[in-house]
Amino acid sequence: MNCHISKQPLTTRPETTITTIPGDKSLSHRAVILGSLAKGTSSFSGFLTAEDCLNTLKVFNALGIQSEPSGTNLTIHGKGLSGLRAPLNDAILDVGNSGTGIRLITGVLAAQAFDTAITGDASIQKRPMKRIITPLSLMGAQITGQSLAGKTDIYPVLTIKGGQLNATTYTLPVASAQVKSAILLASLFSKDVTTVIEPEATRDHTERMLQGYGADIRREGTAIMCSGRKPLIAPTGRTIQIPADISSAAFFIVLGLITPHAGLHLTHIGINPTRDALLHVLKAMGAKIDIHSIAGEDFEPHATISVYPSEMTNIDLDPAVIPFLIDEIPILAVAAMFAKGTLRVTGAKELRVKESDRIAGIARIAAAVGITIDETEDGFSLTGRPSGASFTLDSHGDHRIAMSGIVLAYAAEMSATVKDCACIQTSFPNFFEILEGLGFLHQLG
């Protein structure tokens, strides 16, 4: 499915409130996983009903977990740490397009009393897995995978021989919330205390949710310690609210900054301190952003984010901030195309192994609209404003590249064809519906 956009002159739009940004994808994955491993029934609101999270739900259904999805509400009947069962007929588990899903679930499967195999779509089968296999193997896991011509890593399909795991101390070579989370989830089944040492802090959704389920987990400086074999207990008498995903909101935050609006207000957006770096970077560039109506501090904080058209100036992005906005860099690059000066990004090599090579994807976006970009192995330098009457962009099946290209087309008042937009369903099923509500027109097909 392609998205076709005709040139639409921008006019000042009225003040608008968006209440339908979907639930946080990272939290929705973890809700399914921890709700399944806990004793008792967990209730969630704001669950992301997009393909990635629904595939994680299907995986745990195949492992014997009963769940009751109803719109964005989700009830999971957990069976405890020892309650999972082998998939019927030795079926291969399928995470679809979710890198988070396959890496976190592998940490759980490594400790089971049965063997499994797990894979995903063509994109997932090119995602490197040695980064989780190495630390899990130190814990005693037995995981094998596939090789790719000219590559030295290990790739799905992963075959996992379940068994008893041991505690370990592991220093992450690269800051990664996915790797950290895979180890912490595996540690729930191990003897003694497992320690994960981060080179720099990363998203802490797993730690927060584990604490909410009663896990013996704590942080001391850069080290996170988790004791194994302590039962997880589902919170009783409450529904856990999953805030709206700031990574999804980012597309409309940037759209509000670079198009004429009296004000664009996005409600219930997650502002976890390990996820809100995009807001600080945009403010440093001169963006007019107001954060208010803050709530939910006891679990995952959320707020209303208001944005207004802004004159921005590009900056040199501090490499230390990269882990906190890695998913938002494509749309940040679009914001940079409407700002003065040069945006310089370094220390972002992780972008090379996302759903697609996102550094190459950003370079394709820039080239399509006549913007100068110098691509490096771990980042890029970008200068200039979009020019031309139209462009065509191949998303390579990457939802964030596709949505970034669409936002760019509207803001630059250019006709565009963005190829392979069906991938947007993996994270943001109502993306086009919100655009239409703001008066932006397109055709799909």
C-alpha positions in Angstrom: 0.0 0.0 0.0 1.3 3.4 -1.0 0.3 6.9 0.3 -0.3 9.5 -2.4 -0.3 13.2 -1.3 -1.3 16.1 -3.5 0.2 19.5 -3.0 -1.8 21.2 -0.3 -1.2 24.9 0.5 -0.9 25.4 4.2 -3.3 27.8 6.0 -3.4 28.7 9.6 -5.3 25.9 11.4 -7.4 26.4 14.5 -6.4 25.2 18.0 -6.8 21.5 18.0 -6.7 18.8 20.7 -5.7 15.2 19.8 -6.9 12.6 22.3 -6.3 9.5 20.3 -2.6 9.0 20.2 -2.3 5.2 20.7 -0.9 3.6 23.8 2.8 3.2 24.4 4.2 0.3 22.4 7.1 -0.5 24.8 4.8 -0.6 27.7 2.1 -2.6 25.9 4.7 -5.4 25.1 5.8 -5.5 28.7 2.2 -5.5 30.0 1.6 -8.7 28.1 4.8 -10.3 29.2 4.7 -9.5 32.9 0.9 -9.9 33.1 1.4 -13.5 31.7 4.3 -14.3 34.2 2.5 -13.0 37.2 0.1 -14.8 39.5 -3.4 -13.4 39.2 -5.3 -11.2 36.8 -3.9 -8.0 35.4 -6.1 -5.3 33.8 -4.7 -2.6 31.5 -6.2 0.4 29.8 -4.6 2.2 26.8 -3.1 -1.1 25.3 -1.8 -0.5 21.8 -3.9 -2.6 19.4 -1.3 -2.5 16.7 0.2 -5.4 14.9 3.5 -5.5 16.9 1.8 -5.7 20.3 -1.0 -8.0 19.1 1.7 -10.4 17.9 3.2 -10.5 21.4 -0.2 -11.2 22.7 -0.6 -14.1 20.2 2.7 -15.5 21.3 1.7 -15.7 24.9 -1.7 -17.1 23.9 0.2 -19.9 22.1 2.2 -20.4 25.4 -1.1 -21.1 27.2 -2.1 -17.7 28.6 -5.7 -16.6 28.4 -6.4 -12.9 27.7 -9.4 -10.8 27.0 -8.8 -7.8 24.7 -11.6 -5.3 24.4 -10.7 -2.3 22.3 -7.7 -0.7 24.2 -8.5 -2.5 27.4 -6.8 -5.8 28.1 -7.2 -8.4 30.8 -4.5 -11.1 31.2 -4.9 -14.2 33.4 -1.4 -14.8 34.5 -0.1 -18.3 35.5 3.0 -17.4 37.4 6.7 -18.0 36.5 6.2 -21.7 36.0 2.8 -21.5 34.2 3.7 -21.4 30.5 3.4 -24.4 28.3 4.9 -25.5 25.0 3.1 -24.3 21.8 0.8 -26.9 20.4 2.3 -29.1 17.6 5.7 -27.4 18.2 4.5 -24.4 16.4 7.1 -21.7 15.6 6.3 -18.5 17.5 6.0 -15.4 15.3 6.5 -11.8 16.5 5.8 -10.3 13.1 7.8 -7.0 12.8 8.7 -6.5 16.4 12.3 -6.4 17.5 11.3 -5.6 21.0 9.0 -8.7 21.0 11.5 -11.2 19.8 14.4 -10.0 22.1 12.3 -9.7 25.3 10.4 -13.0 24.7 13.6 -14.9 24.0 14.8 -14.0 27.5 11.6 -15.6 28.9 11.8 -18.7 26.6 15.4 -19.5 27.5 14.3 -20.4 31.1 11.3 -22.6 30.2 11.1 -26.4 30.8 10.4 -26.9 27.1 12.0 -26.1 23.7 10.7 -23.4 21.4 11.5 -21.6 18.1 10.7 -18.0 17.4 10.9 -15.8 14.3 9.3 -12.9 12.6 8.8 -11.3 9.2 11.5 -10.7 6.6 12.7 -7.6 8.5 13.1 -9.5 11.8 15.0 -12.2 10.1 17.7 -9.7 9.3 17.9 -8.3 12.8 21.0 -9.2 14.8 20.5 -11.4 17.8 24.0 -12.1 19.1 23.5 -9.0 21.5 21.0 -11.0 23.5 22.3 -14.5 22.8 25.7 -13.7 24.3 24.5 -12.6 27.8 21.7 -15.2 27.9 24.3 -17.9 27.1 26.4 -16.7 30.1 23.4 -17.6 32.1 23.3 -21.1 30.7 20.8 -20.5 27.8 21.1 -22.6 24.7 20.1 -20.6 21.7 21.0 -21.1 18.1 20.0 -19.2 15.0 20.7 -18.6 11.3 23.6 -17.0 9.5 23.4 -14.6 6.6 25.9 -14.3 3.8 28.6 -11.8 4.5 27.4 -11.3 8.1 29.0 -12.4 11.3 25.9 -12.2 13.6 23.1 -14.6 14.4 19.6 -14.1 13.0 16.1 -15.6 13.5 14.7 -18.2 13.3 16.0 -18.7 16.8 15.8 -22.2 18.3 15.8 -22.2 22.1 16.4 -25.2 24.3 14.8 -24.4 27.6 16.5 -25.1 30.9 17.7 -23.8 34.2 19.4 -20.5 34.2 22.0 -19.1 36.5 22.6 -15.6 37.7 25.3 -13.5 36.0 26.8 -10.0 36.1 26.9 -8.5 32.6 28.1 -5.1 31.4 26.3 -4.0 28.3 28.8 -3.1 25.5 26.2 -0.7 24.1 23.4 1.0 25.9 20.2 -1.0 24.9 16.9 -1.2 26.8 16.0 -4.3 24.8 19.1 -6.3 25.8 18.9 -5.1 29.4 15.2 -6.2 29.5 15.9 -9.6 28.0 18.5 -10.3 30.7 16.2 -9.0 33.5 13.3 -11.1 32.3 15.6 -14.2 32.2 16.8 -13.3 35.7 13.3 -13.9 37.1 13.9 -17.6 36.6 17.5 -17.8 37.8 19.1 -18.6 41.1 20.6 -15.7 43.1 21.0 -12.1 41.9 21.6 -11.0 38.3 23.3 -7.7 37.7 23.1 -5.6 34.5 25.6 -2.7 34.3 24.7 0.0 31.7 27.3 2.2 30.1 24.6 4.9 30.3 21.0 4.8 31.4 18.3 3.5 29.0 14.6 3.3 29.0 13.4 2.0 32.4 10.0 0.6 31.6 10.9 -2.9 32.5 12.3 -2.0 35.9 9.2 0.2 36.7 6.8 -2.6 35.7 8.8 -5.3 37.5 8.6 -3.2 40.7 4.9 -2.8 40.2 4.6 -6.6 40.2 6.6 -7.0 43.3 10.0 -8.1 41.9 13.1 -7.8 44.0 14.8 -5.3 41.7 16.9 -2.2 42.6 19.3 0.2 41.0 22.7 1.3 42.4 24.3 3.8 40.1 24.7 2.2 36.7 23.9 -1.3 38.0 20.5 -2.9 38.1 20.1 -6.0 40.4 17.3 -8.4 40.1 16.8 -11.5 42.4 15.4 -14.6 40.8 12.6 -17.0 41.7 10.5 -14.4 43.5 6.9 -14.7 42.4 5.3 -11.8 40.5 1.9 -10.8 41.8 -0.7 -9.0 39.7 -1.9 -5.7 41.2 -5.4 -6.3 42.5 -8.3 -3.8 42.5 -6.8 -1.4 40.0 -6.5 -1.0 36.2 -3.0 0.0 35.1 -3.1 2.9 32.6 -0.7 2.7 29.7 0.0 6.3 28.6 0.0 7.3 24.9 3.2 6.7 23.1 5.5 9.7 22.9 7.3 8.0 19.9 3.9 8.2 18.1 3.1 11.6 19.4 6.4 12.8 18.0 5.1 12.9 14.5 2.3 15.3 15.5 4.5 17.3 17.8 6.8 18.0 14.9 3.9 18.6 12.6 2.6 21.2 15.0 6.0 23.0 15.2 6.5 23.3 11.4 3.0 24.0 10.2 0.8 27.0 11.1 -1.4 26.1 14.1 -3.0 28.2 16.8 -2.0 25.4 19.0 -1.9 21.6 18.9 -2.5 19.8 22.1 -1.8 16.1 22.7 -3.3 14.5 25.8 -2.1 11.6 28.1 1.3 11.4 26.5 3.9 9.4 28.4 6.7 11.6 29.7 8.9 9.0 31.4 12.2 10.7 32.0 14.0 8.0 30.0 11.7 8.7 27.0 11.2 12.5 26.8 14.5 13.6 25.4 13.0 14.6 22.1 11.1 17.4 23.9 14.3 18.7 25.5 16.2 18.6 22.2 13.4 20.4 20.3 13.2 23.0 23.1 17.0 23.5 22.8 16.4 24.2 19.1 13.9 26.9 20.0 10.6 24.9 19.9 7.6 26.3 21.7 6.4 23.4 23.8 4.4 23.4 27.0 4.0 20.4 29.2 1.1 20.5 31.6 -1.6 18.4 33.4 1.0 15.9 34.6 -0.3 12.8 36.3 0.5 9.1 36.9 3.8 9.6 38.6 3.3 6.4 40.7 3.7 4.2 37.6 4.4 5.9 34.3 4.0 9.7 34.2 1.9 11.3 31.5 0.9 14.8 30.5 -0.7 17.1 27.9 1.9 18.4 25.4 1.0 21.7 23.6 3.1 22.8 20.6 3.1 26.0 18.5 4.7 27.0 15.3 8.4 27.8 16.0 11.5 29.2 14.4 14.1 26.6 15.2 17.9 26.4 14.9 19.7 23.1 14.6 22.2 21.8 17.1 24.9 19.2 17.6 23.1 16.3 19.2 24.9 15.1 22.3 25.7 11.3 21.8 24.7 10.7 25.4 21.1 11.5 24.6 20.8 9.1 21.7 19.5 6.1 23.7 16.6 8.3 25.0 15.3 9.3 21.5 16.6 6.6 19.2 13.1 6.0 17.7 12.4 9.7 17.3 15.5 10.6 15.2 13.8 10.2 11.8 11.1 12.7 12.7 13.7 14.9 14.4 15.5 15.0 11.1 12.3 16.2 9.5 12.1 19.0 12.1 15.7 19.9 11.3 14.8 20.4 7.6 12.7 23.4 8.6 15.3 24.8 11.0 18.3 27.0 10.5 21.8 25.7 10.4 23.0 22.1 10.6 21.8 19.2 12.7 24.8 16.9 13.5 24.1 13.4 14.9 26.8 11.0 16.1 26.8 7.9 18.3 23.6 6.6 16.6 24.9 3.4 15.0 22.0 1.5 16.5 19.8 3.1 13.8 21.6 0.9 11.3 19.8 -2.2 12.7 16.3 -1.1 13.3 13.3 -2.2 11.2 15.5 -0.8 8.4 18.8 1.0 8.2 17.3 4.3 9.4 20.4 6.4 8.8 20.1 5.3 5.1 16.4 6.0 5.3 16.9 9.5 6.6 19.4 10.0 3.8 16.8 8.9 1.3 14.3 11.4 2.7 16.8 14.2 2.5 17.9 13.3 -1.1 14.3 13.1 -2.2 13.6 16.8 -1.3 17.0 18.2 -2.3 18.6 18.6 1.2 22.3 18.2 1.8 23.1 15.3 4.0 26.5 13.8 4.9 25.9 10.2 6.1 28.4 8.5 8.4 28.5 5.1 10.0 27.0 6.3 13.2 25.0 9.4 12.2 24.7 12.2 9.8 24.9 16.0 9.2 21.9 17.7 7.7 21.5 21.2 6.3 18.9 22.9 4.2 15.2 23.2 3.5 13.0 21.0 1.2 12.8 22.1 -2.4 10.9 20.9 -5.5 7.4 20.2 -6.5 7.1 16.5 -5.6 9.0 13.5 -4.4 8.8 9.7 -4.1 10.1 7.9 -1.0 10.5 4.1 -0.5 10.0 3.4 3.2 11.6 0.0 2.9 8.8 -1.3 5.2 9.8 1.0 8.1 6.9 2.6 9.8 8.9 5.5 11.2 10.5 6.4 7.8 7.1 6.2 6.2 5.4 8.5 8.7 8.4 10.9 8.6 8.1 11.2 4.8 4.4 11.9 5.0 4.8 14.6 7.7 7.5 16.2 5.5 5.3 16.2 2.4 2.5 18.1 4.2 4.8 20.6 5.9 6.8 21.3 2.7 3.6 21.7 0.6 4.8 19.1 -1.8 3.1 16.3 -3.7 4.5 12.9 -2.7 4.2 9.2 -3.0 5.4 7.3 0.0 5.8 3.6 -0.8 4.8 0.7 1.5 2.7 2.5 4.1 1.0 -0.7 5.3 3.9 -1.0 7.8 2.4 2.0 9.8 -0.1 -0.5 11.2 2.7 -2.1 13.3 2.7 0.9 15.6 0.1 3.6 14.8 -3.1 2.2 13.3 -5.1 5.5 13.4 -2.2 7.7 12.0 -4.1 8.6 8.9 -7.4 9.1 10.8 -5.7 11.8 12.9 -4.2 13.5 9.8 -7.6 13.6 8.2 -9.0 15.2 11.4 -6.4 17.9 11.1 -7.5 18.6 7.5 -4.6 16.8 5.7 -5.7 14.8 2.7 -4.2 11.8 1.0 -5.1 8.6 -1.0 -4.1 5.1 -0.1 -3.6 2.4 -2.7 
